[in-house]
Amino acid sequence: MKRIFTLFFAGVSLCAAAQNSPYISKVYDFLPAPGQFVNELPEYMDGDTHEAILAKVEEQICGDKNPGMISLGAFGGYVVFGFDHPVANVEGAYDFKIYANAFMAAGSSAGGSCEPGIVMVSVDANGNGLADDEWYELAGSDYGKETTIKNYSITYYKPDADKEPTKDGMITDTTYIRWTSSDGNSGYVMKNSFHQQSYWPEWYEGETMEFVGTKLADNAFDQSGNGTYYVLTRLDWGYVDNKANDIDEGFNIDWAVDAQGNPKHLTHIDFVKVYTAVNQYCGWIGETSTEICGAEDLHPDAEVVGVDAVDADSDVLTLMASNAYGVALRNGGEAMEAQIYSVGGGMVKQTVLASGDNLIDVASLPKGVYIIRAGRKAIKFAK
């Protein structure tokens, strides 16, 4: 049987090991929308490339619970990160937590500085180690509200360095960075006197930048009535930079929904994306921008539910070879029923493994990574 197939992917264990770090280990992408902390959090230095900025973001948010801080800018600005292991979906528990800098106003439990960001998650379904697979939104408390806009897009236009600023008190340019959005609105990211650096990511080479996502309703109000004191109210649950760290419970992978809003059961995730979810400007305090200080897997040693993987040389199940058409397995035990799952947790095929050598037809399955489970044993393969 080995002569028929070219070995493509050896079975590997998905069981978390004791040395798993609970904290972020890698940043895969970072693109803030324009904002007053852009080029400051992290600091841009002349000549920095995208790769250099990613390294600086890693310095700020990796390896600890709350090591530093980055800003995602106005609506749509995002960061993509991961841990050194898959984050397991632990039944009945919050799975991970993302730390930020939200706080409540003195004497208030309803709001203060709450700048909600939406969380999306993804599984490395194609097994290439890159965050290029389907994304699922973790549907927070406001996901289903009429005021929430799905598939909202916004385009920002690079400012003209020679444009004459239009000033208004502490706002040093009221028409600084123009934006237009899919709902027909337009406006500006304004520049204020507290931050005079460029609000446009200096390493970004494009003349425009576009972001698409779920837009939450504005959550700020002018409590002073004269533009001197804004309060940003907190949402009930399910958003980053929305509650103070000591009262934020975290995120549950069971909240995942696909692009059509259908619930998606994931046994684990490999990548996390966070983006600013509100498009609003609050006078002298500027645009609403989600900040991130770090993240933590709340169960770093948990096993991925439903997957007890074995080594490829196991005397129970042995992966001999796999390709686009079939999987060759050796069953060292008695005949048993087996199921094939996508790495997202959905069962895609049932079969029976005879004792000895088996050839399983997988030609009808899409290209990707799968798990064959028989009893309490499982092997991961790719086609």
C-alpha positions as CSV (number, residue, x, y, z in Angstrom):
1,M,0.0,0.0,0.0
2,K,2.9,2.4,0.6
3,R,3.8,2.0,-3.1
4,I,0.5,3.6,-4.1
5,F,0.8,6.8,-2.0
6,T,3.3,9.5,-1.5
7,L,3.6,10.3,2.2
8,F,2.2,13.8,2.7
9,F,1.5,14.5,6.3
10,A,2.5,12.4,9.4
11,G,0.1,12.2,12.3
12,V,0.8,14.7,15.1
13,S,-0.6,15.1,18.5
14,L,-3.0,17.9,19.2
15,C,-2.8,17.4,23.0
16,A,-1.5,20.4,24.8
17,A,1.8,19.9,26.6
18,A,2.7,21.1,30.0
19,Q,5.2,23.6,28.6
20,N,2.5,25.5,26.7
21,S,2.7,29.2,27.4
22,P,-0.6,30.8,28.3
23,Y,0.4,34.1,26.5
24,I,0.7,35.3,22.9
25,S,3.7,33.9,21.1
26,K,3.4,35.4,17.6
27,V,1.9,38.3,15.7
28,Y,0.9,37.5,12.2
29,D,-0.4,40.8,11.0
30,F,-1.0,44.3,12.2
31,L,-2.7,47.2,10.3
32,P,-4.1,50.0,12.4
33,A,-6.6,52.4,10.9
34,P,-5.7,56.1,11.1
35,G,-5.7,57.4,14.7
36,Q,-3.9,59.6,17.2
37,F,-1.8,56.8,18.7
38,V,-0.7,55.3,15.3
39,N,3.0,55.5,14.9
40,E,3.3,55.8,18.7
41,L,1.9,52.5,19.9
42,P,4.1,50.9,18.8
43,E,6.6,53.7,17.9
44,Y,7.5,54.0,14.2
45,M,11.1,54.8,13.4
46,D,12.2,56.1,10.0
47,G,12.7,53.2,7.6
48,D,10.6,50.7,9.6
49,T,9.1,48.0,7.3
50,H,5.9,46.0,8.0
51,E,8.1,43.2,9.3
52,A,9.9,45.6,11.7
53,I,6.6,46.9,13.0
54,L,5.3,43.3,13.6
55,A,8.4,42.7,15.7
56,K,7.6,45.8,17.7
57,V,4.0,44.7,18.2
58,E,5.3,41.3,19.4
59,E,7.5,43.1,22.0
60,Q,4.4,44.9,23.3
61,I,1.9,42.1,23.6
62,C,3.7,38.8,23.6
63,G,5.0,36.6,26.4
64,D,3.1,38.0,29.4
65,K,-0.4,38.9,30.6
66,N,0.0,42.7,30.2
67,P,3.5,43.5,28.8
68,G,2.8,46.7,26.9
69,M,0.2,48.2,24.6
70,I,-0.7,48.7,20.9
71,S,-3.5,50.8,19.4
72,L,-5.7,49.7,16.5
73,G,-6.8,53.2,15.5
74,A,-10.2,54.0,14.2
75,F,-12.8,51.5,12.8
76,G,-11.4,48.4,11.2
77,G,-7.8,48.6,12.4
78,Y,-6.7,45.2,13.4
79,V,-4.1,42.8,14.8
80,V,-3.8,39.0,14.2
81,F,-2.0,36.9,16.8
82,G,-1.6,33.3,18.1
83,F,-0.3,31.2,20.9
84,D,2.4,28.4,20.8
85,H,-0.4,25.8,20.8
86,P,-4.1,25.5,19.7
87,V,-6.5,27.1,22.2
88,A,-8.9,24.4,23.2
89,N,-12.7,24.9,23.4
90,V,-13.3,23.9,27.0
91,E,-16.9,23.1,27.6
92,G,-18.8,25.4,29.9
93,A,-15.8,27.8,30.4
94,Y,-14.3,31.0,29.1
95,D,-11.4,29.9,26.9
96,F,-9.1,33.0,26.6
97,K,-8.9,36.6,27.7
98,I,-7.6,39.7,26.0
99,Y,-6.2,42.5,28.2
100,A,-6.7,46.2,27.4
101,N,-7.0,49.6,29.1
102,A,-10.7,50.1,29.5
103,F,-11.8,51.8,32.8
104,M,-14.9,53.0,34.5
105,A,-15.5,56.7,35.3
106,A,-15.4,57.6,39.0
107,G,-18.6,56.5,40.7
108,S,-19.9,54.8,37.5
109,S,-20.4,51.2,36.6
110,A,-21.9,51.9,33.2
111,G,-19.1,53.5,31.4
112,G,-15.9,55.6,31.3
113,S,-13.4,54.8,28.6
114,C,-14.8,51.7,26.8
115,E,-13.6,51.3,23.2
116,P,-15.0,48.0,22.0
117,G,-13.2,45.7,19.6
118,I,-14.6,42.6,18.0
119,V,-12.8,39.3,18.2
120,M,-12.6,36.8,15.3
121,V,-11.1,33.3,15.4
122,S,-9.8,30.9,12.9
123,V,-8.5,27.3,12.6
124,D,-5.4,26.4,10.6
125,A,-7.6,24.2,8.4
126,N,-5.0,23.9,5.6
127,G,-2.2,23.2,8.0
128,N,0.2,25.8,6.6
129,G,0.8,27.7,9.8
130,L,-0.6,30.9,8.4
131,A,-3.8,32.8,9.3
132,D,-5.3,32.5,5.8
133,D,-8.3,30.3,6.5
134,E,-11.9,31.1,7.2
135,W,-12.6,33.6,10.0
136,Y,-15.5,33.3,12.5
137,E,-16.8,36.2,14.6
138,L,-17.3,35.7,18.3
139,A,-20.8,37.1,18.5
140,G,-21.0,39.4,21.6
141,S,-24.0,40.9,23.3
142,D,-24.7,43.4,20.5
143,Y,-24.3,41.1,17.5
144,G,-28.0,40.7,16.9
145,K,-29.1,44.3,17.6
146,E,-30.8,46.4,14.9
147,T,-28.2,49.1,15.4
148,T,-25.3,46.7,14.5
149,I,-24.3,46.8,10.8
150,K,-22.9,43.6,9.3
151,N,-20.5,43.8,6.3
152,Y,-19.8,47.5,6.9
153,S,-16.9,48.8,4.9
154,I,-14.9,52.0,5.3
155,T,-12.2,53.6,3.2
156,Y,-9.6,56.0,4.5
157,Y,-7.7,58.4,2.2
158,K,-4.1,59.3,2.8
159,P,-3.8,62.9,3.8
160,D,-2.1,65.5,1.6
161,A,1.0,66.7,3.4
162,D,0.6,70.1,1.8
163,K,-3.0,70.6,2.8
164,E,-3.7,73.7,4.9
165,P,-5.0,72.5,8.3
166,T,-8.5,73.6,9.4
167,K,-8.3,74.4,13.2
168,D,-10.9,74.5,15.9
169,G,-9.6,74.9,19.4
170,M,-7.7,71.8,20.5
171,I,-8.5,70.2,17.1
172,T,-5.5,71.2,14.9
173,D,-7.0,69.8,11.7
174,T,-10.8,69.1,11.5
175,T,-10.4,67.8,7.9
176,Y,-7.2,65.7,8.3
177,I,-7.9,62.2,7.1
178,R,-11.1,61.7,5.0
179,W,-13.2,58.6,5.1
180,T,-16.2,57.2,3.3
181,S,-18.3,54.2,4.3
182,S,-20.7,51.7,2.7
183,D,-23.8,53.2,4.4
184,G,-23.3,56.5,2.5
185,N,-21.7,58.5,5.3
186,S,-18.4,60.3,5.2
187,G,-16.2,62.3,7.6
188,Y,-12.7,62.8,8.9
189,V,-10.3,61.4,11.4
190,M,-9.3,64.8,13.0
191,K,-5.9,65.7,14.4
192,N,-5.6,67.1,17.9
193,S,-3.0,69.2,19.7
194,F,-1.9,66.2,21.9
195,H,-0.6,64.1,19.1
196,Q,1.1,65.9,16.2
197,Q,2.8,62.9,14.5
198,S,1.3,61.4,11.4
199,Y,-1.9,59.5,12.1
200,W,-1.4,57.4,8.9
201,P,0.7,54.3,9.3
202,E,4.0,55.4,8.0
203,W,5.1,51.9,6.8
204,Y,1.9,51.4,4.8
205,E,2.5,52.2,1.1
206,G,-1.1,52.5,-0.2
207,E,-2.9,55.8,-0.9
208,T,-6.1,54.3,0.6
209,M,-7.0,51.6,3.1
210,E,-10.2,49.7,3.3
211,F,-11.6,47.7,6.2
212,V,-14.7,45.5,6.3
213,G,-16.4,44.1,9.4
214,T,-19.3,44.4,11.9
215,K,-19.9,47.9,13.1
216,L,-21.3,48.5,16.5
217,A,-23.5,51.5,17.4
218,D,-21.8,54.6,18.8
219,N,-21.4,54.2,22.6
220,A,-20.2,57.7,23.6
221,F,-22.2,60.7,24.9
222,D,-21.1,64.2,26.0
223,Q,-21.9,64.2,29.7
224,S,-20.8,67.8,30.1
225,G,-23.0,69.1,27.3
226,N,-20.2,71.4,26.1
227,G,-17.7,68.9,24.7
228,T,-15.4,68.8,27.7
229,Y,-16.3,65.4,29.2
230,Y,-17.2,62.3,27.1
231,V,-18.3,59.0,28.6
232,L,-18.0,55.8,26.5
233,T,-20.5,53.2,27.9
234,R,-19.6,49.6,28.2
235,L,-21.4,46.8,26.3
236,D,-22.7,43.8,28.2
237,W,-20.2,41.1,27.1
238,G,-18.0,39.8,24.3
239,Y,-15.7,42.7,23.3
240,V,-12.1,43.7,23.8
241,D,-11.3,47.0,25.6
242,N,-14.9,47.1,26.8
243,K,-14.5,46.3,30.5
244,A,-11.7,46.8,33.0
245,N,-9.4,43.8,33.1
246,D,-10.3,42.8,36.6
247,I,-14.0,42.3,35.7
248,D,-13.7,41.1,32.1
249,E,-14.6,37.4,32.1
250,G,-13.0,36.6,28.7
251,F,-14.2,34.9,25.5
252,N,-15.8,31.6,24.8
253,I,-15.1,29.9,21.5
254,D,-18.7,28.6,21.5
255,W,-19.8,32.1,20.5
256,A,-18.3,31.6,17.0
257,V,-20.6,32.3,14.0
258,D,-19.8,32.1,10.3
259,A,-20.3,35.0,7.8
260,Q,-24.0,34.2,7.5
261,G,-24.5,34.3,11.3
262,N,-24.8,30.5,11.7
263,P,-23.2,29.0,14.9
264,K,-20.0,27.2,14.2
265,H,-18.7,24.5,16.6
266,L,-14.9,24.7,16.9
267,T,-13.0,22.2,19.0
268,H,-10.1,24.7,19.1
269,I,-8.7,27.8,17.4
270,D,-5.2,28.7,16.1
271,F,-5.5,32.4,15.3
272,V,-7.2,35.4,16.9
273,K,-8.0,38.7,15.1
274,V,-9.2,41.9,17.0
275,Y,-10.4,45.0,15.2
276,T,-11.9,48.3,16.4
277,A,-15.7,48.0,16.0
278,V,-17.0,51.6,16.5
279,N,-16.7,54.5,14.1
280,Q,-17.1,57.6,16.2
281,Y,-15.2,60.7,17.1
282,C,-15.4,62.3,20.6
283,G,-14.2,65.9,20.3
284,W,-10.9,66.7,21.9
285,I,-10.4,63.0,23.1
286,G,-10.3,61.9,19.5
287,E,-11.5,58.8,17.6
288,T,-12.6,55.7,19.4
289,S,-9.7,53.2,19.1
290,T,-9.4,49.7,20.6
291,E,-6.1,49.1,22.5
292,I,-4.6,45.7,23.4
293,C,-2.1,45.0,26.1
294,G,-1.8,41.1,25.9
295,A,-3.8,37.9,25.9
296,E,-4.0,34.7,27.9
297,D,-5.2,31.1,27.1
298,L,-7.2,30.4,30.3
299,H,-6.6,26.6,29.9
300,P,-3.2,26.2,28.3
301,D,-2.8,22.5,29.2
302,A,-6.3,21.5,28.1
303,E,-6.7,18.8,25.5
304,V,-8.5,19.6,22.3
305,V,-12.0,18.2,22.9
306,G,-12.6,14.9,21.0
307,V,-9.1,14.4,19.9
308,D,-6.8,12.0,21.7
309,A,-4.1,11.7,19.1
310,V,-1.5,8.9,18.9
311,D,2.0,8.8,17.4
312,A,2.3,7.6,13.8
313,D,4.2,4.4,14.9
314,S,1.4,3.4,17.4
315,D,0.5,-0.3,17.5
316,V,-3.2,0.7,17.4
317,L,-3.4,3.2,14.5
318,T,-0.6,4.0,12.1
319,L,-0.8,6.5,9.3
320,M,0.9,4.9,6.3
321,A,0.3,7.6,3.6
322,S,-2.2,10.1,2.3
323,N,-2.9,12.1,-0.8
324,A,-5.8,13.8,-2.5
325,Y,-7.7,10.5,-3.1
326,G,-7.2,8.3,-0.1
327,V,-5.7,7.6,3.3
328,A,-3.8,4.4,4.1
329,L,-4.1,3.3,7.7
330,R,-3.0,0.3,9.6
331,N,-5.2,-0.8,12.5
332,G,-3.3,-2.9,15.0
333,G,-6.4,-3.8,17.0
334,E,-9.8,-5.2,16.3
335,A,-12.3,-3.8,13.7
336,M,-13.8,-0.6,14.9
337,E,-16.0,2.3,13.7
338,A,-14.2,5.5,12.7
339,Q,-15.1,9.0,12.0
340,I,-13.3,11.7,10.0
341,Y,-13.6,15.3,11.3
342,S,-12.4,18.6,9.9
343,V,-10.0,20.4,12.2
344,G,-12.9,22.7,13.0
345,G,-14.8,19.8,14.7
346,G,-17.4,18.9,12.1
347,M,-17.8,15.2,11.1
348,V,-17.5,14.7,7.4
349,K,-17.3,11.0,6.9
350,Q,-18.0,7.7,8.8
351,T,-16.4,4.3,8.0
352,V,-15.3,1.0,9.6
353,L,-11.6,0.2,10.0
354,A,-10.8,-3.5,9.6
355,S,-8.0,-5.1,11.5
356,G,-4.8,-4.6,9.5
357,D,-4.4,-2.4,6.5
358,N,-7.1,0.0,5.3
359,L,-7.6,2.4,2.4
360,I,-10.2,5.1,3.0
361,D,-11.5,7.0,0.1
362,V,-11.4,10.8,0.7
363,A,-11.5,12.0,-2.9
364,S,-14.9,13.8,-2.3
365,L,-13.5,15.9,0.6
366,P,-12.2,19.4,0.1
367,K,-8.4,20.0,0.3
368,G,-7.4,20.5,3.9
369,V,-6.4,18.9,7.2
370,Y,-8.6,16.2,8.9
371,I,-8.7,14.0,11.9
372,I,-9.6,10.3,11.8
373,R,-10.9,9.1,15.2
374,A,-11.6,5.5,16.2
375,G,-12.6,5.0,19.8
376,R,-10.3,7.0,21.9
377,K,-7.5,7.1,19.3
378,A,-7.0,9.6,16.5
379,I,-4.6,10.6,13.8
380,K,-4.3,13.9,11.9
381,F,-3.8,13.9,8.1
382,A,-3.8,16.2,5.1
383,K,-5.0,15.8,1.6
